[in-house]
Amino acid sequence: IERMAALASENLNRAMNALITLDEEDIEEVYKVEENINFLNHSITDYLVKINQTTLPIEDLQSIGALFHVVNDIERIGDHAENVADAARQRKETGVSLSKQAQKELGEMLDMVNTLIQYSIEIFAKSNEEHMQDVLRLEEAVDEKERELQQAHVERLTRNECSPEAGMIFSDIVSGLERVADHATNIAFFITNEN
């Protein structure tokens, strides 16, 4: 599950990079890694179903129930990476450009989301709640950042500094990153569901 989480996290960064550089190899790699994530998702889920059918102590059953959710949240982060790769491909095919300001804003939001994912995986992997407050603080900060960026984006559109096509991509990516933060936060909360 940790490996699957690392793959999803790396893939999100690869996709975000491809959104700016439009590197075809990176875009292709995102799709390949996503297949791997899906394979892990199915294999892990099948395994969890099998051990869930055995006679286990109630605490273990609760833990397995929580693991189903973690795997699902990681898989959703992987799906968001694929959505970003789709947007990169769309940009490449249609020649839509993202302003330097939009790129900078996406980078700032991605940094916040990356830190959140890193803390969440650490909490999950080590059962260490040390960064739980950081996760909650970051999750709120990401929500705030999304509102701020969506507003800035509307203002750019109104001033004709941004095309509607670029605006759609920007808005979708910002929403997607906010959802990734939600999934990462859910992963951190595994520790509370397990007890």
Secondary structure by P-SEA (a helix, b strand, c coil): caaaaaaaaaaaaaaaaaaacccaaaaaaaaaaaaaaaaaaaaaaaaaaaaaaccccaaaaaaaaaaaaaaaaaaaaaaaaaaaaaaaaaaaaacccccaaaaaaaaaaaaaaaaaaaaaaaaaacccccaaaaaaaaaaaaaaaaaaaaaaaaaaaaaccccaaaaaaaaaaaaaaaaaaaaaaaaaacccccc
